[in-house]
């Protein structure tokens, strides 16, 4: 179901772990955000967080199973975007992810995705059991 | 010597290998893996590798790309080599700052400054 009005746009998309599908969904989102007046810095932050959420969903949630899709739901108004990404995994406890900035973890190659999502979005939360992340972005104007 | 591989452009000067990315967005997992393998081969081919990675062409990168950079750094360190990063735009630099990786890597404003820092 896709919905659209001049000031509120929403999409409900099922994605497979294929770059062309992900790119098409992202293009749709960022075209919409541009039309709603979101600037380049806002889009940089959103793109980064969304990319991390999708990678986590496909890789860690769905364990890279190509038959398992990820659900992407979003709605946007001129000053607020809500993005939800749901995988088919068993979920996880986001508080259990070690702080990658600690000295003992800084040289470990993985574990920075959730931190970047938290840093670049206004709010993020997980719906139990942890297989659906809800990200809110409040538009920041220069 | 200049060469073009599928995901990297490399240029060697005075024993220092400068690497630039073909892609503006370093997001795709398969591409990131390929970048890691290609740079890994460059490191393997040198005794004490001296590598400069320029981000002049890069608009976006993901945490997976950061992970590959850390792996590259660890491999270079294990061979007593040197790694420098340069030409990172302010948005990308903010990713390094948030993750505190700006403290792990030696980052220079320009490739010229980075080249001059090798010992």
gemmi code that builds the backbone of each chain (N, CA, C; Angstrom):
import gemmi

chains = {
    "A": [
        ("UNK", (0.855, -1.193, 0.000), (0.000, 0.000, 0.000), (0.883, 1.232, 0.000)),
        ("UNK", (0.711, 2.078, -0.972), (1.466, 3.314, -1.001), (0.499, 4.486, -0.865)),
        ("UNK", (0.843, 5.457, -0.058), (-0.042, 6.587, 0.148), (0.681, 7.888, -0.088)),
        ("UNK", (-0.033, 8.887, -0.518), (0.622, 10.144, -0.802), (-0.376, 11.283, -0.743)),
        ("UNK", (0.035, 12.358, -0.107), (-0.702, 13.600, -0.155), (0.356, 14.672, -0.283)),
        ("UNK", (-0.001, 15.899, -0.542), (1.039, 16.906, -0.789), (2.050, 17.018, 0.342)),
        ("UNK", (1.619, 16.869, 1.602), (2.521, 17.093, 2.724), (2.840, 15.840, 3.519)),
        ("UNK", (2.266, 14.716, 3.178), (2.563, 13.479, 3.903), (2.675, 12.347, 2.904)),
        ("UNK", (3.811, 11.668, 2.957), (4.051, 10.566, 2.037), (4.395, 9.338, 2.868)),
        ("UNK", (3.868, 8.191, 2.498), (4.241, 6.968, 3.195), (4.420, 5.833, 2.207)),
        ("UNK", (5.254, 4.884, 2.610), (5.498, 3.702, 1.780), (5.594, 2.476, 2.664)),
        ("UNK", (5.195, 1.361, 2.106), (5.309, 0.067, 2.782), (5.891, -0.888, 1.747)),
        ("UNK", (7.151, -1.242, 1.944), (7.895, -1.959, 0.907), (8.473, -3.251, 1.483)),
        ("UNK", (8.444, -4.309, 0.690), (9.124, -5.553, 1.062), (10.377, -5.664, 0.196)),
        ("UNK", (11.524, -5.792, 0.873), (12.807, -5.777, 0.167), (13.529, -7.110, 0.325)),
        ("UNK", (14.172, -7.523, -0.751), (15.091, -8.657, -0.673), (16.519, -8.122, -0.653)),
        ("UNK", (17.449, -8.974, -0.259), (18.835, -8.544, -0.095), (19.514, -8.422, -1.458)),
        ("UNK", (19.008, -7.476, -2.217), (19.565, -7.213, -3.554), (19.772, -5.716, -3.667)),
        ("UNK", (20.952, -5.353, -4.150), (21.301, -3.937, -4.180), (20.323, -3.124, -5.020)),
        ("UNK", (19.841, -3.705, -6.132), (18.944, -2.926, -6.994), (17.630, -2.616, -6.280)),
        ("UNK", (17.122, -3.575, -5.502), (15.881, -3.319, -4.761), (16.099, -2.258, -3.686)),
        ("UNK", (17.196, -2.380, -2.968), (17.490, -1.421, -1.897), (17.710, -0.026, -2.490)),
        ("UNK", (18.462, 0.037, -3.583), (18.725, 1.342, -4.209), (17.426, 1.997, -4.689)),
        ("UNK", (16.531, 1.199, -5.265), (15.265, 1.747, -5.765), (14.431, 2.302, -4.609)),
        ("UNK", (14.383, 1.545, -3.505), (13.616, 2.009, -2.341), (14.232, 3.282, -1.759)),
        ("UNK", (15.557, 3.318, -1.716), (16.216, 4.507, -1.170), (16.017, 5.716, -2.086)),
        ("UNK", (16.089, 5.485, -3.388), (15.874, 6.600, -4.328), (14.486, 7.197, -4.145)),
        ("UNK", (13.505, 6.326, -3.976), (12.131, 6.782, -3.760), (12.059, 7.634, -2.497)),
        ("UNK", (12.678, 7.142, -1.412), (12.667, 7.888, -0.154), (13.355, 9.244, -0.306)),
        ("UNK", (14.541, 9.246, -0.894), (15.298, 10.506, -0.934), (14.729, 11.493, -1.959)),
        ("UNK", (14.108, 10.986, -3.003), (13.383, 11.884, -3.912), (12.234, 12.558, -3.155)),
        ("UNK", (11.545, 11.756, -2.332), (10.437, 12.304, -1.543), (10.942, 13.353, -0.560)),
        ("UNK", (12.022, 13.005, 0.152), (12.551, 13.945, 1.146), (12.996, 15.249, 0.484)),
        ("UNK", (13.604, 15.139, -0.684), (14.022, 16.361, -1.395), (12.806, 17.208, -1.741)),
        ("UNK", (11.731, 16.542, -2.160), (10.527, 17.296, -2.532), (9.869, 17.934, -1.317)),
        ("UNK", (10.117, 17.359, -0.129), (9.559, 17.920, 1.104), (10.482, 18.974, 1.719)),
        ("UNK", (11.639, 19.185, 1.107), (12.513, 20.262, 1.560), (13.659, 19.845, 2.458)),
        ("UNK", (13.883, 18.531, 2.589), (15.013, 18.067, 3.403), (16.314, 18.359, 2.648)),
        ("UNK", (17.258, 18.964, 3.343), (18.521, 19.329, 2.709), (19.512, 18.184, 2.682)),
        ("UNK", (20.654, 18.473, 2.087), (21.662, 17.449, 1.841), (22.211, 16.856, 3.147)),
        ("UNK", (22.434, 17.697, 4.160), (22.971, 17.181, 5.430), (21.979, 16.250, 6.114)),
        ("UNK", (20.692, 16.607, 6.040), (19.667, 15.721, 6.589), (19.688, 14.370, 5.865)),
        ("UNK", (19.769, 14.431, 4.562), (19.717, 13.194, 3.773), (20.959, 12.332, 4.010)),
        ("UNK", (22.106, 12.970, 4.242), (23.317, 12.209, 4.566), (23.078, 11.379, 5.835)),
        ("UNK", (22.531, 12.037, 6.863), (22.285, 11.362, 8.144), (21.285, 10.220, 7.980)),
        ("UNK", (20.214, 10.486, 7.258), (19.164, 9.476, 7.091), (19.675, 8.299, 6.263)),
        ("UNK", (20.430, 8.606, 5.205), (20.951, 7.538, 4.344), (21.859, 6.595, 5.141)),
        ("UNK", (22.707, 7.204, 5.976), (23.633, 6.398, 6.763), (22.864, 5.492, 7.727)),
        ("UNK", (21.922, 6.070, 8.455), (21.171, 5.282, 9.434), (20.346, 4.192, 8.760)),
        ("UNK", (19.709, 4.534, 7.642), (18.889, 3.539, 6.941), (19.752, 2.404, 6.404)),
        ("UNK", (20.900, 2.757, 5.847), (21.812, 1.726, 5.329), (22.208, 0.762, 6.448)),
        ("UNK", (22.551, 1.322, 7.609), (22.954, 0.471, 8.733), (21.790, -0.419, 9.184)),
        ("UNK", (20.592, 0.148, 9.238), (19.431, -0.630, 9.674), (19.148, -1.780, 8.703)),
        ("UNK", (19.250, -1.500, 7.413), (18.978, -2.545, 6.420), (20.056, -3.628, 6.449)),
        ("UNK", (21.313, -3.218, 6.557), (22.398, -4.215, 6.628), (22.212, -5.094, 7.859)),
        ("UNK", (21.908, -4.473, 8.999), (21.680, -5.262, 10.217), (20.529, -6.246, 10.028)),
        ("UNK", (19.458, -5.777, 9.388), (18.281, -6.629, 9.202), (18.604, -7.834, 8.311)),
        ("UNK", (19.255, -7.576, 7.192), (19.571, -8.674, 6.271), (20.642, -9.608, 6.847)),
        ("UNK", (21.683, -9.000, 7.394), (22.864, -9.786, 7.780), (22.668, -10.460, 9.139)),
        ("UNK", (22.314, -9.672, 10.143), (22.218, -10.229, 11.494), (20.814, -10.775, 11.777)),
        ("UNK", (19.780, -10.055, 11.333), (18.420, -10.514, 11.591), (18.083, -11.744, 10.770)),
        ("UNK", (18.197, -11.616, 9.459), (17.824, -12.719, 8.564), (18.978, -13.673, 8.286)),
        ("UNK", (20.126, -13.442, 8.917), (21.307, -14.314, 8.755), (21.672, -14.510, 7.284)),
        ("UNK", (21.494, -13.451, 6.502), (21.841, -13.458, 5.065), (21.088, -14.517, 4.270)),
        ("UNK", (19.924, -14.949, 4.773), (19.097, -15.910, 4.034), (18.409, -15.165, 2.883)),
        ("UNK", (18.756, -15.505, 1.619), (18.214, -14.733, 0.485), (16.702, -14.876, 0.323)),
        ("UNK", (16.125, -15.892, 0.949), (14.677, -16.086, 0.831), (13.884, -15.264, 1.843)),
        ("UNK", (14.586, -14.669, 2.801), (13.889, -13.901, 3.835), (13.946, -12.411, 3.501)),
        ("UNK", (12.793, -11.797, 3.289), (12.795, -10.367, 2.995), (12.787, -9.517, 4.265)),
        ("UNK", (12.983, -8.250, 4.051), (12.932, -7.249, 5.120), (11.799, -6.287, 4.785)),
        ("UNK", (11.090, -5.867, 5.802), (9.985, -4.934, 5.584), (10.455, -3.520, 5.911)),
        ("UNK", (10.215, -2.607, 4.983), (10.567, -1.198, 5.186), (9.293, -0.361, 5.133)),
        ("UNK", (8.993, 0.295, 6.235), (7.826, 1.186, 6.296), (8.316, 2.580, 6.659)),
        ("UNK", (7.844, 3.568, 5.963), (8.213, 4.932, 6.355), (7.104, 5.900, 6.029)),
        ("UNK", (7.074, 6.967, 6.817), (6.214, 8.088, 6.459), (6.968, 9.379, 6.741)),
        ("UNK", (6.701, 10.354, 5.914), (7.446, 11.609, 6.008), (6.509, 12.791, 5.863)),
        ("UNK", (6.755, 13.793, 6.686), (6.130, 15.105, 6.540), (7.285, 16.105, 6.466)),
        ("UNK", (7.015, 17.360, 6.177), (8.140, 18.277, 5.935), (9.169, 18.362, 7.072)),
        ("UNK", (8.783, 18.115, 8.302), (9.759, 18.266, 9.379), (10.007, 16.992, 10.179)),
        ("UNK", (9.477, 15.882, 9.722), (9.629, 14.656, 10.504), (9.540, 13.440, 9.588)),
        ("UNK", (10.478, 12.511, 9.840), (10.472, 11.243, 9.099), (10.485, 10.106, 10.118)),
        ("UNK", (9.642, 9.111, 9.898), (9.671, 7.902, 10.718), (9.941, 6.722, 9.785)),
        ("UNK", (10.985, 5.938, 10.109), (11.364, 4.779, 9.304), (11.359, 3.548, 10.198)),
        ("UNK", (10.726, 2.496, 9.736), (10.723, 1.249, 10.498), (11.247, 0.130, 9.605)),
        ("UNK", (12.167, -0.654, 10.135), (12.769, -1.768, 9.394), (12.577, -3.033, 10.222)),
        ("UNK", (11.962, -4.032, 9.604), (11.677, -5.275, 10.343), (12.256, -6.468, 9.607)),
        ("UNK", (13.021, -7.279, 10.331), (13.553, -8.511, 9.739), (12.776, -9.711, 10.260)),
        ("UNK", (13.175, -10.892, 9.818), (12.473, -12.116, 10.228), (13.285, -12.927, 11.227)),
        ("UNK", (14.195, -12.252, 11.900), (15.017, -12.932, 12.896), (14.323, -13.015, 14.240)),
        ("UNK", (15.083, -13.527, 15.203), (14.534, -13.726, 16.544), (14.646, -12.480, 17.409)),
        ("UNK", (15.262, -11.442, 16.868), (15.454, -10.234, 17.648), (16.704, -10.304, 18.494)),
        ("UNK", (17.009, -9.218, 19.169), (18.211, -9.151, 20.003), (18.027, -8.027, 21.011)),
        ("UNK", (18.921, -8.000, 21.978), (18.899, -6.938, 22.972), (19.908, -5.872, 22.558)),
        ("UNK", (19.438, -4.719, 22.094), (20.401, -3.711, 21.609), (21.348, -3.219, 22.699)),
        ("UNK", (20.931, -3.350, 23.950), (21.815, -2.920, 25.046), (22.991, -3.866, 25.237)),
        ("UNK", (22.904, -5.047, 24.620), (23.982, -6.022, 24.789), (25.151, -5.775, 23.841)),
        ("UNK", (24.977, -4.837, 22.896), (26.050, -4.558, 21.930), (27.127, -3.725, 22.623)),
        ("UNK", (28.383, -4.180, 22.623), (29.443, -3.446, 23.322), (29.687, -2.068, 22.720)),
        ("UNK", (30.133, -1.140, 23.552), (30.465, 0.211, 23.095), (31.726, 0.145, 22.227)),
        ("UNK", (31.589, 0.428, 20.913), (32.754, 0.270, 20.030), (33.811, 1.358, 20.220)),
        ("UNK", (33.482, 2.391, 20.997), (34.461, 3.476, 21.163), (35.402, 3.236, 22.351)),
        ("UNK", (35.118, 2.209, 23.145), (36.016, 1.915, 24.262), (37.369, 1.434, 23.734)),
        ("UNK", (38.415, 1.732, 24.504), (39.764, 1.378, 24.063), (39.876, -0.104, 23.699)),
        ("UNK", (39.219, -0.961, 24.497), (39.352, -2.402, 24.253), (38.597, -2.865, 23.008)),
        ("UNK", (37.708, -1.997, 22.483), (36.921, -2.392, 21.301), (37.273, -1.599, 20.044)),
        ("UNK", (38.073, -0.560, 20.197), (38.259, 0.391, 19.096), (38.899, -0.260, 17.859)),
        ("UNK", (39.679, -1.332, 18.051), (40.331, -1.976, 16.910), (39.524, -3.155, 16.355)),
        ("UNK", (38.341, -3.375, 16.914), (37.484, -4.456, 16.405), (36.705, -3.931, 15.195)),
        ("UNK", (36.765, -4.645, 14.056), (36.178, -4.096, 12.827), (34.663, -3.938, 12.825)),
        ("UNK", (33.934, -4.647, 13.669), (32.474, -4.616, 13.579), (31.856, -3.935, 14.796)),
        ("UNK", (30.531, -3.731, 14.733), (29.803, -3.276, 15.916), (29.539, -1.784, 15.994)),
        ("UNK", (29.588, -1.074, 14.856), (29.374, 0.378, 14.887), (28.048, 0.829, 14.286)),
        ("UNK", (27.314, -0.094, 13.712), (26.094, 0.275, 13.000), (25.045, 0.923, 13.893)),
        ("UNK", (24.744, 0.291, 15.023), (23.699, 0.823, 15.907), (24.124, 2.171, 16.478)),
        ("UNK", (25.411, 2.278, 16.788), (25.905, 3.552, 17.314), (25.687, 4.688, 16.301)),
        ("UNK", (25.953, 4.406, 15.030), (25.763, 5.436, 14.006), (24.279, 5.763, 13.826)),
        ("UNK", (23.435, 4.749, 13.897), (21.992, 5.000, 13.803), (21.548, 5.928, 14.932)),
        ("UNK", (22.019, 5.649, 16.136), (21.640, 6.488, 17.283), (22.180, 7.912, 17.120)),
        ("UNK", (23.394, 8.013, 16.576), (24.032, 9.335, 16.467), (23.348, 10.209, 15.422)),
        ("UNK", (22.905, 9.593, 14.329), (22.419, 10.397, 13.210), (20.903, 10.576, 13.196)),
        ("UNK", (20.192, 9.703, 13.893), (18.739, 9.893, 13.966), (18.377, 10.623, 15.254)),
        ("UNK", (17.168, 11.174, 15.316), (16.734, 11.887, 16.525), (16.370, 10.906, 17.630)),
        ("UNK", (15.733, 9.810, 17.271), (15.362, 8.773, 18.242), (15.447, 7.432, 17.536)),
        ("UNK", (15.900, 6.405, 18.273), (15.676, 5.057, 17.735), (15.213, 4.154, 18.872)),
        ("UNK", (14.343, 3.225, 18.540), (13.866, 2.269, 19.540), (13.639, 0.934, 18.834)),
        ("UNK", (13.572, -0.110, 19.630), (13.334, -1.447, 19.084), (12.046, -2.001, 19.661)),
        ("UNK", (11.284, -2.620, 18.795), (10.054, -3.255, 19.249), (10.383, -4.713, 19.600)),
        ("UNK", (9.889, -5.169, 20.724), (10.146, -6.550, 21.143), (9.740, -7.523, 20.051)),
        ("UNK", (10.550, -8.569, 19.795), (11.752, -8.987, 20.540), (13.048, -8.359, 20.020)),
        ("UNK", (12.956, -7.287, 19.276), (14.159, -6.623, 18.782), (14.406, -6.824, 17.302)),
        ("UNK", (13.379, -7.286, 16.590), (13.557, -7.476, 15.142), (12.908, -6.355, 14.329)),
        ("UNK", (12.455, -5.308, 15.004), (11.898, -4.153, 14.298), (12.460, -2.889, 14.938)),
        ("UNK", (13.204, -2.123, 14.133), (13.761, -0.876, 14.638), (12.915, 0.281, 14.127)),
        ("UNK", (12.652, 1.218, 15.011), (11.851, 2.394, 14.682), (12.771, 3.613, 14.825)),
        ("UNK", (12.956, 4.327, 13.736), (13.871, 5.470, 13.737), (13.085, 6.743, 13.400)),
        ("UNK", (13.296, 7.760, 14.190), (12.630, 9.048, 13.982), (13.691, 10.100, 13.676)),
        ("UNK", (13.421, 10.891, 12.653), (14.340, 11.979, 12.311), (13.558, 13.287, 12.271)),
        ("UNK", (13.973, 14.216, 13.109), (13.400, 15.563, 13.084), (14.290, 16.418, 12.193)),
        ("UNK", (13.715, 17.030, 11.192), (14.508, 17.787, 10.221), (15.301, 18.896, 10.901)),
        ("UNK", (16.565, 18.990, 10.490), (17.450, 20.021, 11.046), (17.770, 21.000, 9.929)),
        ("UNK", (17.317, 22.224, 10.113), (17.605, 23.230, 9.097), (18.847, 24.014, 9.496)),
        ("UNK", (19.669, 24.404, 8.511), (20.898, 25.117, 8.828), (20.621, 26.438, 9.529)),
    ],
    "B": [
        ("UNK", (53.634, 4.711, -11.600), (52.833, 3.616, -12.160), (51.374, 3.843, -11.805)),
        ("UNK", (50.548, 3.849, -12.767), (49.119, 3.961, -12.504), (48.421, 2.691, -12.966)),
        ("UNK", (47.388, 2.321, -12.258), (46.616, 1.170, -12.711), (45.176, 1.367, -12.277)),
        ("UNK", (44.292, 0.713, -12.954), (42.883, 0.789, -12.602), (42.373, -0.613, -12.366)),
        ("UNK", (41.857, -0.854, -11.174), (41.184, -2.108, -10.888), (39.715, -1.790, -10.744)),
        ("UNK", (38.918, -2.797, -10.448), (37.485, -2.577, -10.558), (36.945, -1.570, -9.539)),
        ("UNK", (37.504, -1.546, -8.324), (36.945, -0.649, -7.308), (37.935, 0.414, -6.837)),
        ("UNK", (39.185, 0.326, -7.278), (40.217, 1.242, -6.786), (41.005, 1.840, -7.935)),
        ("UNK", (41.528, 3.039, -7.693), (42.565, 3.592, -8.544), (43.817, 3.693, -7.680)),
        ("UNK", (44.925, 3.166, -8.156), (46.148, 3.210, -7.357), (47.244, 3.932, -8.114)),
        ("UNK", (48.138, 4.575, -7.342), (49.248, 5.314, -7.928), (50.413, 5.209, -6.962)),
        ("UNK", (51.561, 4.767, -7.449), (52.707, 4.574, -6.564), (53.770, 5.631, -6.810)),
        ("UNK", (54.211, 6.271, -5.725), (55.268, 7.288, -5.796), (56.240, 7.066, -4.654)),
        ("UNK", (57.507, 6.886, -4.964), (58.565, 6.748, -3.953), (58.206, 5.709, -2.881)),
        ("UNK", (57.680, 4.602, -3.314), (57.376, 3.518, -2.375), (56.087, 3.696, -1.597)),
        ("UNK", (55.357, 4.763, -1.884), (54.073, 4.989, -1.212), (52.948, 4.719, -2.214)),
        ("UNK", (52.005, 3.892, -1.821), (50.883, 3.583, -2.702), (49.682, 4.434, -2.296)),
        ("UNK", (49.249, 5.267, -3.243), (48.051, 6.078, -2.999), (46.851, 5.356, -3.604)),
        ("UNK", (45.820, 5.231, -2.791), (44.614, 4.518, -3.217), (43.441, 5.491, -3.221)),
        ("UNK", (42.686, 5.497, -4.310), (41.427, 6.253, -4.376), (40.314, 5.288, -4.756)),
        ("UNK", (39.113, 5.656, -4.372), (37.971, 4.788, -4.638), (37.281, 5.189, -5.945)),
        ("UNK", (36.856, 4.188, -6.684), (36.087, 4.445, -7.895), (34.665, 4.881, -7.530)),
        ("UNK", (34.130, 4.263, -6.473), (32.735, 4.502, -6.104), (32.603, 5.739, -5.217)),
        ("UNK", (31.558, 6.504, -5.431), (31.269, 7.634, -4.545), (30.616, 7.159, -3.246)),
        ("UNK", (29.898, 6.055, -3.321), (29.229, 5.505, -2.150), (29.852, 4.157, -1.808)),
        ("UNK", (30.451, 4.066, -0.621), (31.051, 2.801, -0.200), (30.101, 2.185, 0.818)),
        ("UNK", (29.052, 1.581, 0.293), (27.960, 1.081, 1.110), (27.694, -0.396, 0.874)),
        ("UNK", (27.803, -0.813, -0.373), (27.415, -2.171, -0.741), (28.402, -3.186, -0.160)),
        ("UNK", (27.849, -4.194, 0.514), (28.684, -5.178, 1.213), (29.655, -5.881, 0.266)),
        ("UNK", (29.166, -6.251, -0.910), (30.024, -6.976, -1.849), (31.168, -6.080, -2.325)),
        ("UNK", (30.854, -4.798, -2.586), (31.890, -3.871, -3.011), (32.928, -3.652, -1.910)),
        ("UNK", (32.435, -3.536, -0.673), (33.348, -3.314, 0.452), (34.277, -4.510, 0.622)),
        ("UNK", (33.710, -5.697, 0.449), (34.547, -6.901, 0.557), (35.611, -6.911, -0.541)),
        ("UNK", (35.201, -6.511, -1.732), (36.155, -6.474, -2.842), (37.253, -5.443, -2.593)),
        ("UNK", (36.857, -4.275, -2.067), (37.844, -3.244, -1.736), (38.859, -3.793, -0.720)),
        ("UNK", (38.348, -4.490, 0.296), (39.234, -5.064, 1.303), (40.204, -6.068, 0.706)),
        ("UNK", (39.701, -6.889, -0.203), (40.568, -7.901, -0.834), (41.624, -7.242, -1.717)),
        ("UNK", (41.218, -6.208, -2.476), (42.168, -5.549, -3.373), (43.267, -4.833, -2.586)),
        ("UNK", (42.869, -4.134, -1.526), (43.887, -3.456, -0.714), (44.725, -4.487, 0.035)),
        ("UNK", (44.108, -5.583, 0.437), (44.857, -6.663, 1.086), (45.966, -7.186, 0.185)),
        ("UNK", (45.686, -7.293, -1.101), (46.711, -7.770, -2.031), (47.844, -6.750, -2.158)),
        ("UNK", (47.484, -5.457, -2.132), (48.530, -4.424, -2.165), (49.439, -4.544, -0.946)),
        ("UNK", (48.835, -4.768, 0.217), (49.611, -4.895, 1.461), (50.499, -6.140, 1.401)),
        ("UNK", (49.926, -7.231, 0.929), (50.680, -8.486, 0.867), (51.891, -8.371, -0.055)),
        ("UNK", (51.789, -7.494, -1.051), (52.867, -7.375, -2.032), (54.021, -6.505, -1.579)),
        ("UNK", (53.969, -5.971, -0.370), (55.022, -5.073, 0.113), (55.562, -5.563, 1.453)),
        ("UNK", (56.845, -5.282, 1.703), (57.482, -5.720, 2.949), (56.998, -4.834, 4.102)),
        ("UNK", (57.206, -3.542, 3.976), (56.709, -2.578, 4.972), (55.767, -1.621, 4.245)),
        ("UNK", (54.523, -2.021, 4.069), (53.628, -1.244, 3.199), (53.404, 0.186, 3.690)),
        ("UNK", (53.469, 1.111, 2.748), (53.130, 2.506, 3.025), (51.940, 2.848, 2.142)),
        ("UNK", (50.815, 3.081, 2.796), (49.567, 3.232, 2.053), (48.880, 4.535, 2.428)),
        ("UNK", (48.491, 5.279, 1.397), (47.683, 6.479, 1.595), (46.321, 6.230, 0.950)),
        ("UNK", (45.282, 6.323, 1.737), (43.929, 6.163, 1.202), (43.265, 7.526, 1.163)),
        ("UNK", (42.937, 7.965, -0.058), (42.279, 9.258, -0.244), (40.774, 9.056, -0.403)),
        ("UNK", (40.018, 9.885, 0.300), (38.553, 9.815, 0.214), (37.992, 10.965, -0.627)),
        ("UNK", (38.828, 11.503, -1.516), (38.413, 12.695, -2.258), (37.168, 12.458, -3.104)),
        ("UNK", (36.943, 11.211, -3.457), (35.826, 10.887, -4.354), (34.606, 10.362, -3.607)),
        ("UNK", (34.668, 10.327, -2.269), (33.674, 9.555, -1.509), (32.628, 10.469, -0.866)),
        ("UNK", (31.360, 10.145, -1.092), (30.250, 10.905, -0.499), (29.624, 10.198, 0.701)),
        ("UNK", (29.609, 8.856, 0.661), (28.960, 8.091, 1.729), (29.791, 6.858, 2.029)),
        ("UNK", (29.827, 6.491, 3.317), (30.373, 5.182, 3.670), (29.612, 4.627, 4.857)),
        ("UNK", (29.716, 3.328, 5.021), (28.946, 2.648, 6.068), (29.883, 2.128, 7.144)),
        ("UNK", (29.293, 1.577, 8.197), (30.117, 1.004, 9.260), (30.903, -0.199, 8.747)),
        ("UNK", (30.374, -0.893, 7.746), (31.129, -2.010, 7.169), (32.403, -1.508, 6.498)),
        ("UNK", (32.328, -0.340, 5.870), (33.529, 0.251, 5.266), (34.536, 0.631, 6.353)),
        ("UNK", (34.032, 1.179, 7.464), (34.933, 1.490, 8.578), (35.612, 0.216, 9.080)),
        ("UNK", (34.838, -0.859, 9.153), (35.402, -2.133, 9.603), (36.526, -2.605, 8.697)),
        ("UNK", (36.323, -2.441, 7.390), (37.366, -2.837, 6.448), (38.611, -1.962, 6.627)),
        ("UNK", (38.410, -0.679, 6.885), (39.569, 0.202, 7.128), (40.344, -0.242, 8.371)),
        ("UNK", (39.626, -0.648, 9.401), (40.300, -1.108, 10.619), (41.097, -2.387, 10.325)),
        ("UNK", (40.503, -3.289, 9.561), (41.214, -4.514, 9.187), (42.473, -4.185, 8.389)),
        ("UNK", (42.350, -3.231, 7.465), (43.514, -2.802, 6.669), (44.594, -2.238, 7.593)),
        ("UNK", (44.174, -1.390, 8.528), (45.137, -0.805, 9.468), (45.856, -1.898, 10.264)),
        ("UNK", (45.092, -2.860, 10.755), (45.691, -3.924, 11.562), (46.691, -4.741, 10.740)),
        ("UNK", (46.343, -4.989, 9.471), (47.258, -5.762, 8.610), (48.529, -4.987, 8.323)),
        ("UNK", (48.387, -3.680, 8.082), (49.571, -2.854, 7.817), (50.453, -2.783, 9.063)),
        ("UNK", (49.822, -2.610, 10.223), (50.601, -2.556, 11.467), (51.355, -3.861, 11.712)),
        ("UNK", (50.716, -4.985, 11.356), (51.372, -6.274, 11.588), (52.597, -6.443, 10.707)),
        ("UNK", (52.707, -5.624, 9.638), (53.881, -5.681, 8.765), (54.781, -4.464, 8.974)),
        ("UNK", (54.602, -3.793, 10.112), (55.387, -2.579, 10.423), (55.285, -1.551, 9.304)),
        ("UNK", (54.111, -1.454, 8.721), (53.900, -0.479, 7.662), (53.283, 0.804, 8.202)),
        ("UNK", (52.886, 1.673, 7.299), (52.291, 2.960, 7.685), (51.042, 3.209, 6.841)),
        ("UNK", (50.018, 3.709, 7.512), (48.754, 4.023, 6.827), (48.374, 5.464, 7.121)),
        ("UNK", (47.986, 6.177, 6.090), (47.474, 7.538, 6.254), (46.135, 7.642, 5.500)),
        ("UNK", (45.251, 8.488, 6.001), (43.997, 8.797, 5.314), (43.976, 10.288, 4.998)),
        ("UNK", (43.329, 10.651, 3.883), (43.275, 12.075, 3.533), (42.007, 12.414, 2.764)),
        ("UNK", (41.800, 13.722, 2.601), (40.724, 14.263, 1.750), (39.339, 13.763, 2.170)),
        ("UNK", (39.128, 13.746, 3.484), (37.835, 13.277, 4.011), (36.924, 14.490, 4.180)),
        ("UNK", (35.782, 14.494, 3.511), (34.905, 15.663, 3.597), (34.282, 15.764, 4.993)),
        ("UNK", (33.787, 16.937, 5.376), (33.316, 17.119, 6.764), (32.236, 16.126, 7.192)),
        ("UNK", (31.342, 15.759, 6.299), (30.294, 14.803, 6.681), (30.878, 13.426, 6.979)),
        ("UNK", (31.784, 12.994, 6.124), (32.413, 11.688, 6.358), (33.286, 11.753, 7.618)),
        ("UNK", (33.952, 12.889, 7.795), (34.801, 13.020, 8.985), (33.961, 12.920, 10.258)),
        ("UNK", (32.733, 13.404, 10.198), (31.875, 13.310, 11.382), (31.634, 11.848, 11.768)),
        ("UNK", (31.610, 10.948, 10.786), (31.453, 9.522, 11.072), (32.675, 9.004, 11.842)),
        ("UNK", (33.855, 9.460, 11.418), (35.084, 9.064, 12.123), (35.078, 9.620, 13.555)),
        ("UNK", (34.592, 10.848, 13.702), (34.596, 11.456, 15.039), (33.612, 10.753, 15.978)),
        ("UNK", (32.420, 10.496, 15.482), (31.397, 9.844, 16.323), (31.885, 8.481, 16.805)),
        ("UNK", (32.559, 7.764, 15.926), (33.042, 6.429, 16.285), (34.420, 6.481, 16.951)),
        ("UNK", (34.958, 7.691, 17.076), (36.284, 7.937, 17.669), (37.411, 7.300, 16.863)),
        ("UNK", (37.121, 6.949, 15.624), (38.167, 6.366, 14.788), (39.140, 7.433, 14.284)),
        ("UNK", (38.785, 8.700, 14.470), (39.746, 9.757, 14.127), (40.972, 9.679, 15.031)),
        ("UNK", (40.831, 8.972, 16.160), (41.978, 8.805, 17.061), (42.804, 7.578, 16.698)),
        ("UNK", (42.187, 6.658, 15.963), (42.894, 5.420, 15.587), (43.715, 5.622, 14.310)),
        ("UNK", (43.180, 6.452, 13.419), (43.842, 6.653, 12.123), (44.596, 7.984, 12.092)),
        ("UNK", (45.631, 8.029, 11.279), (46.323, 9.298, 11.035), (45.677, 9.939, 9.809)),
        ("UNK", (44.946, 11.023, 10.066), (44.117, 11.644, 9.034), (44.668, 13.025, 8.701)),
        ("UNK", (44.816, 13.313, 7.405), (45.351, 14.597, 6.943), (44.336, 15.267, 6.010)),
        ("UNK", (44.402, 16.597, 6.003), (43.460, 17.337, 5.158), (43.671, 17.010, 3.677)),
        ("UNK", (44.939, 16.949, 3.269), (45.217, 16.734, 1.849), (46.164, 15.550, 1.665)),
        ("UNK", (46.130, 15.002, 0.464), (47.035, 13.901, 0.127), (48.486, 14.363, 0.188)),
        ("UNK", (48.717, 15.611, -0.192), (50.081, 16.146, -0.169), (50.636, 16.143, 1.254)),
        ("UNK", (49.832, 16.605, 2.204), (50.265, 16.599, 3.609), (50.488, 15.173, 4.098)),
        ("UNK", (49.609, 14.282, 3.686), (49.742, 12.884, 4.113), (51.016, 12.270, 3.546)),
        ("UNK", (51.298, 12.546, 2.260), (52.505, 11.998, 1.624), (53.752, 12.453, 2.368)),
        ("UNK", (53.739, 13.716, 2.799), (54.920, 14.276, 3.468), (55.120, 13.693, 4.868)),
        ("UNK", (54.103, 13.017, 5.397), (54.187, 12.530, 6.779), (54.820, 11.142, 6.893)),
        ("UNK", (54.976, 10.455, 5.753), (55.560, 9.105, 5.820), (57.026, 9.190, 6.208)),
        ("UNK", (57.493, 8.229, 6.987), (58.890, 8.231, 7.419), (59.644, 7.075, 6.768)),
    ],
}
model = gemmi.Model(1)
for chain_id, residues in chains.items():
    chain = gemmi.Chain(chain_id)
    for i, (resn, *xyz) in enumerate(residues, 1):
        res = gemmi.Residue()
        res.name, res.seqid = resn, gemmi.SeqId(i, " ")
        for name, pos in zip(("N", "CA", "C"), xyz):
            atom = gemmi.Atom()
            atom.name, atom.element = name, gemmi.Element(name[0])
            atom.pos, atom.b_iso = gemmi.Position(*pos), 0.0
            res.add_atom(atom)
        chain.add_residue(res)
    model.add_chain(chain)
structure = gemmi.Structure()
structure.add_model(model)
structure.setup_entities()
